[in-house]
Amino acid sequence: MKFLYQNKIAFAILVILFILVLNYEVISFGVSNDFFGIFFSVILFFIGGRKTNIKISYWLVGLIILFEFISFRLHTKSLHFLSIAFFICLIYYSLTKKFSFIAFICILLFSAVFNKFFEHLTSEIKQSLCNIVYHTLKTFIEIDKVEGVNFYINGARITIDTACMGLSMFKTGLLTGAILLTIEEKKQNRYFGIIQILLFCLIVILLNVLSNYFRIIALILLKCTEENLLHHAIGLFCFVVYQVVPMLFLMRYFKPKSAEISTSDFNPKLIPIAVSFVVILLTSFEMKNPINHDLLTDIDSQYNLKEGNWVNDEVFKIETKEKLIYIKTPSHKPLICWTGDGYKILQAKEILVDTQKVWFNVMEKDSVLYESLWWYECGNKKYTSFLEVMLMKLIYNKPIRLINEVKRIDSEN
């Protein structure tokens, strides 16, 4: 034990390297999703760390155990990657007694966990914003109606692109805010309280919504819905004017008040580190096992599996004269896949089919209209919420899937 305390830094580095090498594929997966965001978050963590009396280690160990339990059950790489990041934060805190709450929030925001959560909210937020824009502009210009993200003006349809209210602008704004807070702390040689940090994050989120609101208005007034230089210039202009400039203005009145505490020399507590290490080690070995999605287990007999084929390990496709049927893993949300393939979403709503809620969508590509029914499924029960179906999987450990039925609207004519 004495040897460990005397060589604690070297030992900590060896432990971290061992975990990183063991989880090479998971680390590559996490970093490839948002390298620069994660990189700057780590830099902020080391630069902006401050000594604190809050028992951070207990909170971190609790989060690691919770996330690794979910990762073990659901084989979720994103949560396992986040647990490894928390483990590194725990070791750094144990050695230095320093912790950066600002950078910790950034680590959460740039994790794939937040990406997935936000992707499942993006379309709903964007449609709500478009509806607000419609009520704003209809008194100034002639807008026939709005359907989802589509504005009908003088018989023509203007579709707002998927970048509006997207992850890029949202997370860039929060990272910019985190950098400004860290700079202000260094300049004042004082620190923001947790309440101040959360309040500032809330303000940045509201500014991001405001920025996207004016961005949509500008795109409509300039009739610029195609991906071109002007389109991106409008987005950048709104980001600077409605996010960066207000944040710089607010920093004049948003001052850190807490002084850094003084602590005597201490030895790191090994029990929280050891518990976290064992939990992460067990989950790391589980992550190396191949995933069996069981997409076709106990599938409804109405689907003729003999007519289908595997597109890849996560998608099974059945093609009939009437429609296409996709049986996928829940991560393949249709709205995201469709917009990525160039489809324009004209309508999206929940409807009842045989007393169960499913999603109904109308979309267009190359002047052809399609309609789709899709839902998540666990134990032959339908769900419209990604979080709800994942919770069922976590509790009952049954196979889960996403079923998407698509057909041309004019196929019945």
N, C-alpha and C positions, 0 to 999 in steps of 0.2 A: 504493500500500500504506500509506504514511504517512497519507494522508487517511482511509483506513478505520479505522486505529487511533485517530486523533484524534476520529472521529465514530462510534465503535463502537456506542454505545447506540442512536443514531438509526438507524444502518444495520441493527442487529439488529431493531429494531421494524418497520422497513419490510419486511424479509425475512419476519418472522412474519406480518405483515398480508397480504402477497402470498400466502403459502401458505394462510392461512385463507380469503381471498376465493376463490382458485382452487378450494379444496375445500369450498365452502359447503355443498353437499349432503351430503358425508361428515361434516362437522362437525355439521350439523343432525341427521343420523342418530345420531351418537355421543352427543350431548348429550341427545337426546330419550329415550335408553335409561335414563339415570341422571343427570339434571342435578345434583341436590343432592350426590350422591356425588362426581362429578367436580369440582364447584365447591369443596367442602370439601377435597378432595385437593389442588387447586391452591393454596388458601389455606394449607394445612399445609406445602406445599412451600416457599412463600416465607417463612412464619413460622419453620419449623423447620429451614431450611437451615443447614448448618455447613460450615466449610472442611475439606477433606480432601486427603490426599496420594495417595489411591487414584486411579489413572488411569481415572476414570469415562468420559472421552470415548471411549476405545477400546471399552469395553463397550457404550456407547450406540450408537456407529456400527455395531458388529457386530450388535446387536439390530435396528437400523433396516434394515440390508442384508438380514438374514434375513427379517424380517417383510414388507418390501416385495417381496422375491422371491416369497414365498408369495402376497401380495396381487395381484401382477402376474399370476401363473399362475392363481389361483383367483378373481380379481376379488372379494376379500374386503374389504368396507368397514371392518369392525371392526378388522382388523389395520392397515389403512392409517391409520385414526383414531388407533390406539395409536402408530404410528410418528411421526405428527405431534406427539403429546404428548411422545414421547421427544425429538424434534427441539427442541422448546421447552425441555425440561429441559437439553439439550446446550448451547443458546445461553446459558441462564441460568448454567449451571455455568462455561462458558467466560469469561463476563464477570465473575463474582463469585468463582469457585473454591468456591462453596457448593453443597451437595447434601444433600437430605433423603431418607435411605433409608426412613424411616417413610412419608413421603408417596408415594414411588416405589412401594412395595408397595400403597398404597391406589389409586394410578392403575391398577395392574394388576388389582386386585380389582374396581374399578368399570368396567372396560372390558367391551365387548360380547363380547370373546374369552373372558373368564372366565365371563360369563353363559352362553354357549353350552356351554362345557366343563361347568359346574356343572349346567345343565339336563339334560344327558345322564347325570348321576350321581344327580340328585335322587331319582328313583323307586327306584333300587336302594338308596340310603342309607335312604330312608324305610321301605322294606319290611324292611330289616335291623333298624332300630330297633323296628318293630312286632313283629317276631319276638322281640326281647329283652324287650319289654314283656309279651308273651304269657307267656313263661317266668317273668317276675317276678310277674305277677298270678294265674296259674293256681292257686297255692297258697293264695290269699286269697279269690278269687271263682271262681265256676263259669264257665269259658270253654270252650266246646266245641272250638273250633279257631280258627286264624288263617290267612287266605289273602291274601297280599299285604298290603294295608292294611285288610283287612276282618276284624273280630272277630265271632265268632258266640257270643252269650251267651244262654242259655236259648231257643234257637231264633230269636232276633232278630239281625240283622246291624247292626253299628255300623261305619261307614266313617270313617276318619281323612281329613281334608281335605288338599288339595294344599299348603296353606300350611306344614304341618309340614316342618321341615328345608328350608324354601324359601330363596330368595336374600335376601329382605328381612331376616329375622332374622339370617342368617349375616353379611351385609355390614354391617348396622348394628352388630353386635357388634364386628367388626374395626375399623370406623371409630371407634367409641367407644374401643376400646383404643388406636388411633393418636392420638386427641386426648389421652388420659390420658398417654401416653408423651411427647408434645410438651410438655404442660404441666409434667410432671415435669422435663424437660430445661431448660426456661426457669427453673423454680424453683431448680434446683440449679446452674444455669449450667455444666452438664456434659452429655455426650452418651452415649447408649447405643451399645454396639458392635453390629455386624451380628449376631453370635451371640445377643446379648441380645434384639434385635428379633425374630429368627426364633423364638427360644424363646418369647417372649411371644405371638407369633402362633399358635404351636402350642397354647399354653395356652388362648387365646381360642377356637380351633377345638374343643378338647375341651370347654370350657365350653358352647359352642353345642350340641354333641351332647347334653350332659347336660341343658341347658335344654329341648331338644326331647323328650328322653326323659321328663322329668317333665310336660311339656305334654301328651304323648299319654296318660300315665297319668291326668292330671286330666280330660281330655276324656272318657275312657272311664268313669271313676268318676262323673262328673257327667252322663254321657250327653248331652254337648253337642257334637254334630258338625255342627250347622247354623251358618251364618254369621250370628251375632247379636252383641249387645253383650257378653254373658257370654263367648262364644267368644274374642273379641278381648281381653277383659280378662284371661282366663287366659293368653293368649300374652304380653301385656305384663307380667303379674305374674311369669311364669317367666323372662322376659328380664331383668327387674330383679334378681330374687332369685338366679338361677343364673348370670348373666353379669356384670351391672354391679357388684353387691355384692362378688363374689369378686375382680373386677379391682381395685376400690378397696382391698380388703384386701391384695392382693398388691403393690400399689404401695408399701406401707409397707416392704417388704423388697426391692423391685426398684429398685435405685438406679443412675443413670448414673455411669460412672467415668471416661470419657474427657474430657480437657480439649480445648478447641478449639485447633487448631494455629495458629501465626502464619506468615503468608506475606508475602513482599515483593511489591511491585508487579509486575505481569506483563502481558504482552499476550496476548490470546486466540489460540490456534492456529487458523488459518483452514482448514487442510487437512481436519480432521475435519468441520467445518461445511460446507465446500464439497462434499465427497463426499456427505454426507447430503442436502444440498440438491438435488444433481443426481439422486440416487436417488429422492427423494420427488417431485421435479418430473416425472420420467419416469412414475412410477406414477400421479401425479395425472392426467396426460393419458390414461393407460390407463383410469382409473376413469370417465372421461367417455364412453367408448365403450359402446354398448348391449350388454347381456349376452345371449348366445345359449346357453341352457341345454342345447339339444340333447336334450331329455328323451325324444323318441321315436326318436332315431337308433339303428338296429340293435336295435330292441325285438323281443322274442320274438314269433314269428308267431302264438302262441296268443291274443294280445290283438288283437281286432278293432277297429282304430282307427276304422273307419267308424261304430261304435256309440257312440263317445265324443265329448266336446266339452271345450273349454277353460273351466275355471272362472275362471282368471286366468292370468297369464303363467307361474306356477310350479306350477300344478295342472291335470292332465288327468284327466277322470273318464269311466269306462266303466261303464254301468249295464246289467246283464243280469237275467234272472229269478232266477238263483241267488245273485248277489252283486254288490257294488259293488267296482270296482277304481279305485284312485287311483294315478296316476303323478306324483310330485312331485319338487321339489328336496330334497336331503338335509336342509336346515334345518327342514323340516316334520316333526319327530318325532311320530309318532302319539300316544304317551302324553301329550304336552303338549297337542296339539290336542284329543284326546278329553276330558281333564279340563277343559279350557277350555270345551268345549261341554256340560258337565254329565254326561258319562258317568262311571260308577264302575268302576274297574279291579278285577276280581275275581281275575284270575290273569294272571301274566306269566312266561314261561319260554322258554328256547331249545329248539328241537326240530330233528330232522333231516328234511329233505325232499329226496329224491333225492340223498342223501349230502352235502347242503349244509345248514349251519345257518341257521335263520330264527327270528324271534321269533313266539311264539304267545301270544295274549291272549284272555281272556274278559272281557266288560264288560257293564254294564247301564245302561239308561236308560228311565225310565217303565215299569218292571217288564218290560221286554223284554230278553232276553239276546242277545248278539252274540259271535261269535268272529272273530278276525282273524289273518291271517298277514302279516307285513311284514318287509322286508329292504332293505338298501342294495345297489345293483347297479352294477358297473363291468365293461364288457366281457363281459356276461352271466354274470359270476361273482357269487355272493351273499356279502354281508358282514353281520354283526350289529353291527359296531363303526363308529361315525361317524368316529372318528379314523383307523381303518384305511382306510376307503374314500376319505377325503380325502387320505391319503398316496398312494394309488394314482393319484388324479387329479393330484396334484402331480408324481409321477414320470413317468406315462405320458401325461398330458394328454388322457385319454379322457373322453367324456361319463359323468356319474354321475347316478343317480336313486334315489329311494326308491319302492318298490312296496308298496302296502297293499291286501290283499284282505279284504273284510268281508262277512259274511253272518249272517242271523239263525239262531240255533241251532235254533229250532223250524221252520225252513223245510223241513226234511227230513221232518217229521212229517206 
